[in-house]
């Protein structure tokens, strides 16, 4: 039996330090990778000026959150040291937060979390679900919004042979249990969102099953964040390489929102924003 802690009505906001993110309509998280090796945009925004310009462009195109990452977590990626990761992300987080943007730090590392929260990040996005020693403590003490993601294994080996008896039940149980741990550590429900972790220790069949099952994950009572943008699942379906998965990514974002996603994490903000505007026009005129 899957326990649901947050049994009240669906959360319509996510509290992220000084920002209250409106979730009465789908929110957009723009991806800003400051890495040499991310699977689709690695090396593009390594220079600080380029990263800041890209962040501002994503916001102008309609991103509600700027998700800054300094470590690729693509399958097979080699981990970077906390010092290296910090050197990449800290100037970018500091500058964009100072400009008033809602900045999220995409990290598994408690040291990076703490430094970025001090520098003005209002959200922590952890693909490891805040399971590293010290991660939960680093975040619980803050007022930041927290994204807890499901991942089977770790990035270096997770795609070798992912196995589940029932992927949807197992992911739901994991997310519900992590939300309970966060609540027990004093994190308010309004600060928590959950993510099934598309592509993180999952086959194409697992990813498709999870996409179909999003409504049952949304029923856990926390906002759902979904990241399908340019992922290999879309390559498997379309036969396209990462750069040519924009159209498939839009389809993925729309399907996710229709199935209950509150936040979609995307590379192609302008295109996704337009697609969601069409959806909103249809829904709101009904
Ligand atoms: N996917 C990636 C990174 N962070 N965070 C959340 N919450 N959900 C996701 O699905 C997710 C994530 C991987 O995508 P990307 O950042 O584009 O690539 P890389 O890890 O190679 O930098």
Boltz pocket constraint, residues with backbone or C-beta under 6 A from the ligand:
constraints:
  - pocket:
      binder: B
      contacts: [[A, 31], [A, 33], [A, 35], [A, 37], [A, 38], [A, 39], [A, 40], [A, 69], [A, 71], [A, 72], [A, 73], [A, 74], [A, 106], [A, 125], [A, 126], [A, 127], [A, 147], [A, 149], [A, 195], [A, 197], [A, 198], [A, 225], [A, 226], [A, 227], [A, 228], [A, 229], [A, 265]]
      max_distance: 6.0
